[in-house]
Amino acid sequence: ILDYQYTLYNAYSDSLLLDLRKIALAILSVHPHNVDQLNLMALSYSEMKDYNQAYKWIRKAIEVAPTEVEVQQNFKNILLKTFKVKDAKKEIRRLLLQASEPLCGFLTVLYTSI
């Protein structure tokens, strides 16, 4: 299923991205912490330039899998599309106050890199 979803994502079609989301939501209704599906939800919203929704989903993904490199990269990209750099740094500081240990390490590195 995941390969099929990536095929839909890579087709760059809004209607196919909506199909991708339907599949992801169905999987998430049974497995709410499936990081691949959370990540795909974020990517599909980002592709359609709905950065607020993309950020909502990538935050869930980063909380579930704070050490997964692909999720980290997508988090950074979506964060910088959603916020200006100054606001992105504020958001990272805010997240640091409530983050688990693995996520704190990533956020600290991210903060210094932007």
C-alpha positions as a printed NumPy array, in Angstrom:
array([[ 0.   ,  0.   ,  0.   ],
       [ 2.815,  2.399,  0.912],
       [ 4.438,  2.003, -2.519],
       [ 1.09 ,  2.748, -4.157],
       [ 0.691,  5.852, -1.997],
       [ 4.126,  7.127, -3.01 ],
       [ 3.132,  6.56 , -6.636],
       [ 0.058,  8.729, -6.028],
       [ 2.211, 11.364, -4.306],
       [ 4.74 , 11.445, -7.133],
       [ 2.021, 11.882, -9.769],
       [ 1.64 , 15.558, -8.708],
       [-2.114, 15.532, -9.164],
       [-4.426, 17.139, -6.63 ],
       [-7.072, 14.464, -7.131],
       [-4.505, 11.699, -6.594],
       [-3.244, 13.463, -3.469],
       [-6.806, 13.393, -2.155],
       [-6.909,  9.637, -2.851],
       [-3.615,  9.269, -0.989],
       [-5.136, 11.07 ,  2.008],
       [-8.208,  8.828,  2.012],
       [-5.992,  5.759,  2.185],
       [-3.792,  7.306,  4.868],
       [-6.779,  8.309,  6.993],
       [-8.22 ,  4.803,  6.729],
       [-4.933,  3.317,  7.933],
       [-4.578,  5.938, 10.67 ],
       [-8.066,  5.141, 11.948],
       [-6.74 ,  1.671, 12.819],
       [-3.075,  2.544, 13.466],
       [-3.003,  6.173, 14.676],
       [ 0.77 ,  6.17 , 15.255],
       [ 1.769,  4.934, 11.809],
       [ 4.572,  7.36 , 11.045],
       [ 4.58 ,  6.645,  7.306],
       [ 0.926,  7.65 ,  7.043],
       [ 1.376, 10.739,  9.225],
       [ 4.328, 11.749,  7.066],
       [ 2.37 , 11.204,  3.84 ],
       [-0.515, 13.29 ,  5.155],
       [ 1.947, 16.121,  5.818],
       [ 3.589, 15.783,  2.413],
       [ 0.268, 15.763,  0.587],
       [-0.859, 18.964,  2.308],
       [ 2.52 , 20.582,  1.682],
       [ 2.343, 19.645, -1.998],
       [-1.023, 21.423, -2.195],
       [ 0.499, 24.414, -0.35 ],
       [-1.72 , 24.028,  2.731],
       [ 1.202, 24.518,  5.081],
       [-0.847, 24.857,  8.258],
       [-2.364, 21.408,  7.743],
       [ 1.011, 20.038,  6.63 ],
       [ 2.572, 21.335,  9.833],
       [-0.196, 19.792, 11.947],
       [ 0.479, 16.358, 10.46 ],
       [ 4.281, 16.561, 10.465],
       [ 4.19 , 17.544, 14.148],
       [ 2.339, 14.318, 14.865],
       [ 4.891, 12.367, 12.828],
       [ 7.88 , 13.954, 14.575],
       [ 6.361, 13.209, 17.987],
       [ 5.91 ,  9.546, 17.038],
       [ 9.325,  9.131, 15.376],
       [11.673, 11.948, 16.448],
       [14.802, 10.134, 15.274],
       [13.613,  9.128, 11.789],
       [15.677, 11.106,  9.283],
       [13.002, 11.42 ,  6.579],
       [10.511, 12.779,  9.114],
       [13.15 , 15.186, 10.461],
       [13.849, 16.544,  6.977],
       [10.165, 16.931,  6.198],
       [ 9.595, 18.625,  9.553],
       [12.318, 21.165,  8.801],
       [11.054, 21.832,  5.259],
       [ 7.435, 22.239,  6.32 ],
       [ 8.375, 24.337,  9.359],
       [10.246, 26.781,  7.122],
       [ 7.359, 26.912,  4.636],
       [ 4.855, 27.524,  7.425],
       [ 6.806, 30.129,  9.399],
       [ 9.349, 32.828,  8.671],
       [12.772, 31.941, 10.099],
       [12.298, 34.133, 13.193],
       [ 8.879, 32.58 , 13.859],
       [10.225, 29.096, 13.135],
       [12.809, 29.573, 15.855],
       [10.08 , 30.713, 18.263],
       [ 8.068, 27.622, 17.385],
       [11.084, 25.372, 18.005],
       [11.659, 27.012, 21.405],
       [ 7.995, 26.456, 22.246],
       [ 8.205, 22.8  , 21.21 ],
       [11.367, 22.303, 23.251],
       [ 9.443, 23.1  , 26.432],
       [ 7.2  , 20.078, 25.969],
       [ 9.353, 17.676, 23.94 ],
       [10.592, 14.223, 24.898],
       [14.342, 13.614, 25.128],
       [14.911, 12.277, 21.569],
       [12.894, 15.132, 20.121],
       [14.786, 17.713, 22.209],
       [18.066, 16.645, 20.636],
       [16.716, 17.007, 17.114],
       [15.026, 20.338, 17.841],
       [18.198, 21.752, 19.376],
       [20.22 , 20.832, 16.27 ],
       [17.474, 22.181, 14.022],
       [17.319, 25.465, 15.945],
       [21.039, 26.076, 15.442],
       [20.884, 25.127, 11.76 ],
       [18.281, 27.711, 10.674]])
